[in-house]
Amino acid sequence: MTHENESGRPEGRGLPRRSVLKAGVAGGLAITGAAVATSATTAVAVAEDAKDPNLRRHFDVIVVGAGVAGVTATRELRAKGKRVLLLEARNRVGGRTWTDTWRGHMIERGGTWVDRLQPHVWRELNRYQLPIMADAGVVKSFMPTLTGFEELDPSVAYIRQGELFTKFFEDSTRIYPKPFSPLHRRDLVAQYDGFSLRDRLNQMKLTPADEILLTSWTSLYGGTSERGALTHIQQWWALSGGTFEAFHGVNTYRPKLGTVSIVNAMLAEAKPVLKLNSPVKSVVQNPGKVTVTTRAGEVFTAPEVIMAVPVNVWRNITFSPALPAAHREATTAGMGVTEERKLWIDLAKPSYRFVAESPEGRGDPFCYIGRFNDGDPVVAFTVDTTFNENDGDAVERAIRRIIPEAKVRDYVVTNFAKDEFALGTGGYRQPYQLIRLHEKLQQPHGRVKFAGSDIANGWNGYIDGAIEDGLRVAGSPTLSGPAAVAASAEERIFVPKVNRQSYRGLSVR
C-alpha cells in the first residue's frame, strides 16, 4: 500500500466542512508569474494592458489572496472600473477551495457542497450556468455503539440521532431570528457564546449510548468539542431552517465541474492582473497609499488593500501600523479547525456506498468516513492529534475497526494546518469570538480591509460565506431575507431530476 502526503501547498489537497463530503479560465485573464500548476485549474496568459511601467506597479486596489472571497471582491471591483492586482501565494487559485484529480478521479481537497439554502453561491451557479450534481446516497450506515459499530439501513440509522440533534439545537432559531445577522439579538448570543460544544453535551446529561451519536459531529466541527463554540453550529442550524433534515441536506449538491469552476468563472469575467507564487511579506500604510511587498521583493502600491487570506495567516504578515488588538487576538488564538486532516482513500473493499461515524475520545481515529457514489474513492476526516495519518497500516487498521473486511490500495492526505497559507481548515469560531471579535474583524484598519469566510456574517466556514464577505468588502449587496429566498428559488442551473437526498440517504425535500 502506498500513499501521498500533501500539506496543502502548491501541490496537494484540502478540506471541506461537515459531511465531506475543472474547468479552465476562459477569456482574457492577465496573469503573471508561473502558470497555474494543478490538473484542475488552468489559465490563459495574456500580456498586461499597461504599457507604462509605473502602472504595472500601481493599482486602484490590491487584493491579497485568490480564494473565493478574494476573487469575488476582485470581480466586483473590476465591474466598478477599478484596476485590480490579485496576489496569490500559491501556484493555483481557490485557496481552501481546491478541486484536484487523483488516480483518475476529481476530488475536492477543499470546499465541496452547495445548496439553495446558501443563496450567494446558488446565485453564482445561476449566473454562470454551472451544472451541479447530487450524490447517490449510501446503502449502509455504520453507527457507534458502546461495544463497537452497528451496521444499519440508512432509513433507520439516524432516527435517534435526529431526535438528539433537535434537542441539542433547541433555542437556536430564537437566538438567531435573522441568521444572516448573527448579532441581531446580541443579548441572547451573549448568553450562549461562552459555551463550547462540550459544555452543551454536558448540559444535556446524555446517556453514554446517546452521547456517542453526537460527538463525531461536534469534534469534526470544532476540532475538538472543547474548542468549538456552540453558537457557531447553532447559527448553521438556524441558517438551515431549524430542522435536522434541512441541516444535513445542505451537504447534497456539488458543482459538476468542481468548486474551482466557480472561481474560474469569476476570474474569466473579471480579467484582473493575477500574480501567482507571490506570498506577501509586508503591508505598509503611508499617506495616500499602501505598499505591499512580496517575499520575492516585488513592490506594489494602491490606495486600498483587501486582505482576503485566512485569519490565521495574518500573524505571518508584517503590518505597519500594527494590526488592531482584536485582529491580533483573533490571529493568535486562531479561527478554524487546526487539527483536521482529510484523506481520500482508494478502498478495494468494500466497494459499496457507505457512511460511518466514530465518537470522540474512544480511540477511533476517523470521526467521519464514507463513499457516496459508485466507483468513487472514500473520503475520511480525522481530528485525532495522536493518529499518524502517514502510516498506511494505521490507516487501514482504523478503517477495519469499523468495517473488518476493509482493504486499502492507496490514499492521499492533506493537512491544511501545515500549509503556511492556511494554518487550518474552514472557519469555525471558538467560544467568545463571535461576541468579542466578529464586528471588529470586519472593520478596516486604515486603508486595509479584511475579507473571508472566517469573518462572514452568514455561512461562516462555507463557500457561501466567502462569496458573501467578498461582496461585503467590495461594497456590493449581499443576500438575506426575501432576497436570499429569491436567489435560492432560481432553477436555471442544471439540477438533477432525482429525489433529493442527503449523503446519508435521508429524504429532505
Secondary structure as the mmCIF struct_conf table of DSSP 4:
data_model
#
loop_
_struct_conf.conf_type_id
_struct_conf.id
_struct_conf.beg_label_comp_id
_struct_conf.beg_label_asym_id
_struct_conf.beg_label_seq_id
_struct_conf.end_label_comp_id
_struct_conf.end_label_asym_id
_struct_conf.end_label_seq_id
STRN STRN1 THR A 2 GLU A 6
BEND BEND1 GLY A 8 GLY A 12
BEND BEND2 ARG A 17 ARG A 17
TURN_TY1_P TURN_TY1_P1 ARG A 18 SER A 19
HELX_LH_PP_P HELX_LH_PP_P1 ALA A 23 ALA A 26
BEND BEND3 GLY A 27 GLY A 27
STRN STRN2 ALA A 30 THR A 32
BEND BEND4 GLY A 33 ALA A 34
HELX_LH_PP_P HELX_LH_PP_P2 ALA A 35 VAL A 36
STRN STRN3 THR A 38 THR A 38
TURN_TY1_P TURN_TY1_P2 SER A 39 ALA A 40
STRN STRN4 THR A 41 THR A 41
BEND BEND5 ASP A 49 ASP A 49
BEND BEND6 ASP A 52 ASP A 52
TURN_TY1_P TURN_TY1_P3 PRO A 53 ARG A 57
STRN STRN5 HIS A 58 HIS A 58
BEND BEND7 ASP A 60 ASP A 60
STRN STRN6 VAL A 61 VAL A 64
STRN STRN7 GLY A 67 GLY A 67
HELX_RH_AL_P HELX_RH_AL_P1 VAL A 68 ALA A 79
TURN_TY1_P TURN_TY1_P4 LYS A 80 GLY A 81
STRN STRN8 VAL A 84 LEU A 87
BEND BEND8 ALA A 89 VAL A 93
STRN STRN9 GLY A 94 GLY A 94
TURN_TY1_P TURN_TY1_P5 GLY A 95 ARG A 96
STRN STRN10 TRP A 98 TRP A 102
TURN_TY1_P TURN_TY1_P6 ARG A 103 GLY A 104
STRN STRN11 HIS A 105 GLY A 110
STRN STRN12 VAL A 114 VAL A 114
TURN_TY1_P TURN_TY1_P7 ARG A 116 LEU A 117
BEND BEND9 GLN A 118 GLN A 118
HELX_RH_AL_P HELX_RH_AL_P2 PRO A 119 TYR A 128
TURN_TY1_P TURN_TY1_P8 GLN A 129 GLN A 129
STRN STRN13 ILE A 132 ALA A 134
BEND BEND10 VAL A 139 VAL A 139
STRN STRN14 LYS A 140 THR A 145
TURN_TY1_P TURN_TY1_P9 LEU A 146 THR A 147
STRN STRN15 GLY A 148 LEU A 152
HELX_RH_AL_P HELX_RH_AL_P3 PRO A 154 ALA A 157
TURN_TY1_P TURN_TY1_P10 TYR A 158 TYR A 158
HELX_RH_AL_P HELX_RH_AL_P4 ILE A 159 PHE A 168
TURN_TY1_P TURN_TY1_P11 PHE A 169 ASP A 171
HELX_RH_AL_P HELX_RH_AL_P5 SER A 172 ILE A 175
BEND BEND11 PRO A 177 LYS A 178
TURN_TY1_P TURN_TY1_P12 PRO A 179 PHE A 180
BEND BEND12 SER A 181 SER A 181
TURN_TY1_P TURN_TY1_P13 PRO A 182 ARG A 185
HELX_RH_AL_P HELX_RH_AL_P6 ARG A 186 TYR A 192
TURN_TY1_P TURN_TY1_P14 ASP A 193 GLY A 194
STRN STRN16 SER A 196 SER A 196
HELX_RH_AL_P HELX_RH_AL_P7 LEU A 197 MET A 204
TURN_TY1_P TURN_TY1_P15 LYS A 205 LYS A 205
HELX_RH_AL_P HELX_RH_AL_P8 PRO A 208 GLU A 211
TURN_TY1_P TURN_TY1_P16 ILE A 212 LEU A 214
HELX_RH_AL_P HELX_RH_AL_P9 THR A 215 GLY A 222
BEND BEND13 GLY A 223 THR A 224
TURN_TY1_P TURN_TY1_P17 SER A 225 ARG A 227
BEND BEND14 GLY A 228 GLY A 228
STRN STRN17 ALA A 229 ALA A 229
HELX_RH_AL_P HELX_RH_AL_P10 LEU A 230 LEU A 239
TURN_TY1_P TURN_TY1_P18 SER A 240 GLY A 241
BEND BEND15 GLY A 242 GLY A 242
HELX_RH_AL_P HELX_RH_AL_P11 PHE A 244 GLY A 249
TURN_TY1_P TURN_TY1_P19 VAL A 250 VAL A 250
BEND BEND16 ASN A 251 THR A 252
STRN STRN18 TYR A 253 PRO A 255
TURN_TY1_P TURN_TY1_P20 LYS A 256 LEU A 257
TURN_TY1_P TURN_TY1_P21 THR A 259 THR A 259
HELX_RH_AL_P HELX_RH_AL_P12 VAL A 260 ALA A 270
STRN STRN19 VAL A 273 LYS A 275
BEND BEND17 ASN A 277 ASN A 277
STRN STRN20 VAL A 280 ASN A 286
TURN_TY1_P TURN_TY1_P22 PRO A 287 GLY A 288
STRN STRN21 LYS A 289 THR A 294
TURN_TY1_P TURN_TY1_P23 ARG A 295 ALA A 296
STRN STRN22 VAL A 299 ALA A 302
BEND BEND18 PRO A 303 PRO A 303
STRN STRN23 GLU A 304 MET A 307
BEND BEND19 VAL A 309 VAL A 309
HELX_RH_3T_P HELX_RH_3T_P1 VAL A 311 ASN A 316
BEND BEND20 ILE A 317 ILE A 317
STRN STRN24 THR A 318 SER A 320
BEND BEND21 PRO A 321 PRO A 321
HELX_LH_PP_P HELX_LH_PP_P3 ALA A 322 PRO A 324
HELX_RH_AL_P HELX_RH_AL_P13 ALA A 325 ALA A 333
BEND BEND22 GLY A 336 GLY A 336
BEND BEND23 THR A 338 GLU A 339
STRN STRN25 ARG A 341 LYS A 349
BEND BEND24 TYR A 352 TYR A 352
STRN STRN26 PHE A 354 GLU A 357
TURN_TY1_P TURN_TY1_P24 GLU A 360 GLY A 361
BEND BEND25 ARG A 362 GLY A 363
BEND BEND26 PRO A 365 PRO A 365
STRN STRN27 PHE A 366 ARG A 371
BEND BEND27 ASN A 373 ASN A 373
TURN_TY1_P TURN_TY1_P25 ASP A 374 GLY A 375
HELX_LH_PP_P HELX_LH_PP_P4 ASP A 376 PRO A 377
STRN STRN28 VAL A 378 THR A 382
TURN_TY1_P TURN_TY1_P26 THR A 385 THR A 386
TURN_TY1_P TURN_TY1_P27 GLU A 389 ASN A 390
HELX_RH_AL_P HELX_RH_AL_P14 GLY A 392 ARG A 400
TURN_TY1_P TURN_TY1_P28 ARG A 401 ILE A 402
BEND BEND28 ILE A 403 ILE A 403
TURN_TY1_P TURN_TY1_P29 PRO A 404 GLU A 405
STRN STRN29 LYS A 407 THR A 414
HELX_RH_3T_P HELX_RH_3T_P2 PHE A 416 LYS A 418
TURN_TY1_P TURN_TY1_P30 GLU A 420 ALA A 422
BEND BEND29 LEU A 423 GLY A 426
HELX_LH_PP_P HELX_LH_PP_P5 ARG A 429 GLN A 430
TURN_TY1_P TURN_TY1_P31 PRO A 431 TYR A 432
HELX_RH_AL_P HELX_RH_AL_P15 GLN A 433 LEU A 441
TURN_TY1_P TURN_TY1_P32 GLN A 442 GLN A 442
BEND BEND30 GLN A 443 GLN A 443
STRN STRN30 HIS A 445 HIS A 445
TURN_TY1_P TURN_TY1_P33 GLY A 446 ARG A 447
STRN STRN31 VAL A 448 PHE A 450
BEND BEND31 GLY A 452 GLY A 452
HELX_RH_3T_P HELX_RH_3T_P3 SER A 453 ILE A 455
BEND BEND32 ASN A 457 TRP A 459
TURN_TY1_P TURN_TY1_P34 ASN A 460 GLY A 461
BEND BEND33 TYR A 462 TYR A 462
HELX_RH_AL_P HELX_RH_AL_P16 ILE A 463 VAL A 473
TURN_TY1_P TURN_TY1_P35 ALA A 474 GLY A 475
HELX_LH_PP_P HELX_LH_PP_P6 SER A 476 THR A 478
TURN_TY1_P TURN_TY1_P36 GLY A 481 GLY A 481
HELX_RH_AL_P HELX_RH_AL_P17 PRO A 482 ALA A 489
BEND BEND34 ILE A 493 ILE A 493
BEND BEND35 LYS A 497 VAL A 498
STRN STRN32 GLN A 501 GLN A 501
TURN_TY1_P TURN_TY1_P37 TYR A 503 ARG A 504
BEND BEND36 GLY A 505 GLY A 505
STRN STRN33 SER A 507 SER A 507
#
